[in-house]
Amino acid sequence: MKLTVVNFHIPKTAGSTFLFRLFRSLGLRRQQDAIHNITERAAKMEGRYFPKIRKAFEIEQQDSAEQALKVFTGHYRYRDVADLIERWRDEPVLVTYLRDPVARVLSQYFYSISNTHDEMEKFVEKYPTLEHFLENPGGLNQQTAFLAPNADATVDETIEHVREKFHFVGCTERFDEDFDNLMSMLKFPPSDPVRRNESPYPDLKRDAYTKYKDVIYDRTAKDRKLYNAFCAPEKSAQILLPLKHLKQREDKNVKAENNLVNEIEDLAPWHHKIHLSGDIWTGAGNIADQTGSKVTYYDPLVAMKNLTRQVLPNGFEGRSFLDCACNGGGYSFAAKDLGASNVFGFDVREHWIKQCEFVMQNREAPTDNMKFRQADLLDLSNLNEDFDVTWFSGLFYHLPDPVTGLKNAADRTKELIFVNTAAIPVEPDVDEVPALHMKFEGTDELMSGIYRLSWSPSGPKVIEGILNWLGFVETRLIFWHKTVQLGDRRASGRLCIVGAREKGRLDGIRNAVPVDSHSGPIRGK
């Protein structure tokens, strides 16, 4: 299914939170690939803002024409891109969020005088006080200005235009509820209720709200009428136009899809989000296994693009691919989508191999020259086949003898090996002392090893040293999060390293700068 979401991000209506939550729900790890943040690119262009942002919008639209999933977001007005939207080949989903006009105006002012704003000094010079800012008509009725069909439209015409053209209007004051309704409409899972880029100076803003409420209400009459049309307390989330390409299909197709969905649920939990057909993907987010341990859920195709974009900028280009401890096969299918010629994946757990076989049978995309097998890493010594690229992800730190395990994979590798592993946490500004740290883990959890005894590396120096010893003459650090913050506790670090057999193969690729702390789930298998 092709899906294009166009978000009209009116300033200070929780756009950063919307975007963060959206790429979480879509299974993306970063705001890239499927997400096109027009504001960021347009800000680097010279000249008047809106004409240039239109050009940026047009460039992004052309660059992403072949993507099945596209999300456009940015501070652009409807009237500046209306003709581009009308010419879209597939029906785009138009969405926006509105906010109480007083809160929005004050949030914009206090954000603009904070260090977070790139042009804070220019803003303060132009508007030395809040009173000066409130005298600026261009900074007040921005919600109506952003959504109006043309420059001369009245607020009533703008309201009618939004009702006719938009598919969804959310309200910042009930952000979580409305966001979940939008995800339900798009048939994607919701994400955790988090907040990003919250407004600075909450006390000052609260005092200003009390002091200037009536003045701002009087000067934002257009925005107030627009806001009340969609966000009055008695109104629920505004899901407006139906989406033609999301309408229910013929009964027999619906029945077939229901059977497929039931089979997916029977094979749960899933760690990998893999596209099967239409709007059907494997699994759902963060479901527990039989022990009650949570199995995280993410898109390996996006992760693989992020990790290989420097080393393999044109994809796999006919290379063979070995996926060690392949889990549900997400990275194997991603490699195939990126041009791998033949793919072999194995995992010691039957649960994951059943998922691989299910995806092979039900995936629309090509699966020729792909094989999966339930096998132990030690069985690789009996494999009479070598591979151009090996993926050794989420495995090293589950092994009782990780050096031998990595050697078994390296012996089957002709060109490149990617090693992604958890690591012992390292405090900020502290150098790694190379070592392997013994630990014992449970063996019943789906995301654990099967041996109980295991070893975690201290950091990249350990992995680099082993890879050099195994004949990979060059290595590059792709990322190293010295610690991963999960809620209020610190967990293991995480790193990824690529090794190359040929000297000079990684020329021009720099080692990543270590990050002291990373917030988010640890990506495992």
C-alpha positions, 0 to 999 in steps of 0.5 A: 500500500502506498501511503503519503502523509502531509502534515501542516505543522503550525508553529508551536502545536506539538509538531516535534512530539507529533513527528517523534511519535509518528516515526515510532508508530511507523517503526522508524528509528530516525526522522529520515528515509520515509520522513521528509522534514521540509522545515529543516531543509528550507531553513538553509535556503536563501531568500524569502521563506515560503517561496523557498519552502515550496521549492524544498517541498517539490524537491522532496516530493520528487526524490521520494516518488518511489517510496511506498511510505512518505511523510512530509512535515514542515512549516508550510502554508496550504496555499503555497503547496496546494497545486502540488498536492492536487497533482499528487499521483496517490491520494495524500493524507492531509493532517494538522494539529490546532492549539488554544490560540493564547497558549500557542502565541505565548509558547511561540514567544517564549520559545523564540526568546530562549537559547533553543531558537537559532535566531533568538538574538534577532528576535529579541532585538525586534521584539524586546518585550511580549507587548511588542510581540503582541503588536505584530499581526503576523505572529498571531492568527497563524493557524488560520494563515497556515490552513487558508486556501488562499490569501484572501480567504475568510475564517469561515471559508478556511473552516469549510476548506479544512472540512473538505480537504483534510483527513484529520485535525487533532488538538494539542490539548488532547494530543494523545487521544487524537494521535491514537485515533489517527494511527487507528485510521492509518492502521498503524499501532500507537506509540508510547505517550512521550513529549518532545521539545516542551516549551521553556519558562513554564512559570512565566508563560503561566503568569502571562496567560493570566495577564494577557489572556483577554488581549490575545483572545481579542487579537486572535479572533480568527484563530479562536473561531477556527480552533472552536470549530474543531476543538471545542470540548464537546467535539471528539477527534476530527477524522474528516474525509475517508481515505479511498485507498484504506476503504474495505476491500471485497469480502473475499479479500477481507476474509483472506486478510483476516486469516493472515492477521490471525496467523500473524497473531498465532506466531506472536510475539514478533521482534521484527516489523516486516511488510507482507502485502497491502497494509499488513505487517508482521506483529504489533508493538512490544508484546511480552513472551511466555515469561512476561518479558517484553519483546521490542518491535521495530523495522529492520529495513530502516535500521539496516539502511541506517547502518549500511548507508556509508559502507554500502551506499548502493545497497547490496548490489548482488552480494550474498548475505549471511544472517547469524541469529536471524530472529524473524528474518527481518534483516534477511528480507531487508538485505533482499530488498536492498539487492542481495543475490542470495540470503541464508539466515539461521537461528537456534530458536524454532519460534523465530524460524517459524516466523521466517518461513511464514514470511517467506510464504506470505510476502509479496516482495521477492523471496527467491534464493532465500533459505532459513534453518534452525541451527546453532552458530557452531553448525556454521563449521559444517556449512559449505558456502561463503558469503560476501556480507555477514550480519552478526547482530544481537548475538555476541553478548549471548554466547558462552564463547563469543570469540569462537562464535564470531570466528565461525561467522568470520570464516564464512565471510569474504568481504564485510562483517557487521557486528552489533552488540550490547556492551558494558556501560561506560561512564562519560569521559571514561576510556574503555578498558578492553575486557570481556565481562561474565554474566549469567542470563535466563534461557527461557526468554525469547530475547535471551541466549540458550546457554546461560553463561555469556560474556559482554564486551567492554566496548569497541576495542574488544570487537575491533581487536577480535576482528583484526585477529580474524583477518579483517584488516580495517574496522570502523565504528558505526555507533557506540552508545556508552549507556542506554537510558531506559526510563529512570535506569541505566542499562547496557551500552550498545555498539556497531562495528563493520570489519573489512577484509580488504585494506582501503575498503573503508577509506573515507568512512570515519569512526562515529563519535561515541555518545555518552547516553542514548534514550530508547529501546535497545535494538537486539537481534 
